[in-house]
C-alpha cells in the first residue's frame, strides 16, 4: 500500500499545508500578541512551503530550481527555525557557526551537483544537514523549559528530535543504496520518510501554536496572580490606613480630652468650661430656655495646704470634686477654673431652682469628711449664682456676674450662697 502513494502529490500536499500554516501565522502576527521568534517561525514555514513545492516539481521544470533553490530554501527554513526557537527561549538568536555550517552545506551541494554529480552523496549531505539542524534547534527547548510550562517545550523538542532520528535513519539507509539516482524511487521505507516529512510539518506548526498559547496563558495566570497580590496588598494598606486613622482619631480625642481636662480632679479645666459654656448659651438662646452659672470657691483652702500639706490639699480637691459629681445632675457641667475655684453650669434651670441646687451642693460639701491618713477634716464652699440673659452671646457676662456674687458670699462670711441679678445690679445672700 505504501508503494502506491504518489510522491509528487505528497510533496504538493506538504507544500500546501506549510503554506497554509505560514499564512495563518502571518495573520496572527498582525492581529494578536506574539513573542520573540514567532516571526522567524512564520518565515521558516514559508521556506518549508517553497522547499516542498520545488521538490514536487522536480524533474518537471528542470533540476536547477529544485536542487539549488530548494537547498537554499532548506537552509533558510532550518536557520530561521533554530533562530526563532533560540529567541523564544531567551537565548542569543544569531550564531556565526550556524551560518558557516549552512554556507558550507550549500557549497557542498553545489559541488556535488555541478562538478561531482554524485546524487547519493548529495542526498546524504542534505539528510545529515537537516538532522543536525533539528538537533541544534531542539537544544534550547531542552535547556530552557520553565517550570509549569514543560509540556509545550517537551512536545516541540520531541518533534524535532524525532525528525532528527528519522534523518539519521535516512542517512544510514541511503548509505547502503549505491545506485540511487532519484528521490522518487518507490520503496516502503522511502514512503515512510516522506510521510514523516508531512508529520514534521504538521507537528512543528502545532508546536509553534502550543508554545505561544502556553506562554500567553502563563502570562495571564501570572498577571492574575500579580493582580490578586496587588489587591491583597492594597486591601492590607487600606486596613492599615483605616487602623491608623482610627488610632489617630482616638489619639486626637485623647489629646483633646487632655487639653480640656484638669489632670488632678478629672473635671473640665477653664478652657473646657468656656467651650461648654458657649455651647450651652447657644442652646439656651435657640430654645429660649434658662441657664444658670455657679462659681464656687473653697473657703480658707490655703489653711488646708499649710496645716496638712499640699498632698492633703490635692486629696481634698479630689474629694470635693467627687462630692459635687454626686450632687449634680447628669446634664449639669462642673469644671475647675483654677486653684480652688470651680464653675457649675445648670442648663434649663432658672435662678430659683439653681439656688436650691446650690444650697444642696453647699451642704453636701460641708458634710463630706476628707480623710488624709489618720487626719479627718471638712471643707466649706462659697457659691455665687447668676442667670444668663439673651444679650450675653458668649457667656462672659453671666460668668462675671456669678463671680461678683461669689465675692459677695465671701464678704458675707463664707459658706453661703449669693445670687446676682443683672436687672437690678444687686446681689442677694439669703
Secondary structure, 3 states (H helix, E strand, C coil): CHHHCCHHHHHHHHHHHHHHHHHHHHHHHHHCCCCCCHHHHHHHHHHHHHHHHHHHCCCCCCHHHHHHHHHHHHHHHHHHHHHHHHHHCCCCCCCHHHHHHHHHHHHHHHHHHHCCCCHHHHHHHHHHHHHHHHHHHHHHHHHCCCCCCHHHHHHHHHHHHHHHHHHHHHHHHHHCCCCCCCCCCCCHHHHHHHHHHHHHHHHHHHHHHHHHHHHHHHHHHHHHHHHHHHHHHHHHHHHHHHHHHHHHHHHHHHHHHHHHECCCCCCECHHHHHHHHHHHHHHHHHHCCCEEEEEEEECCHHHHHHHHCHHHHHHHHHHHHHHHHHHCCCCCEEEEEECCEEEEEEECCCHHHHHHHHHHHHHHHHHCEEEECCEEEECCEEEEEEECCCCCCCCHHHHHHHHHHHHHHHHCCCCCEEEECCCCCCEEEC
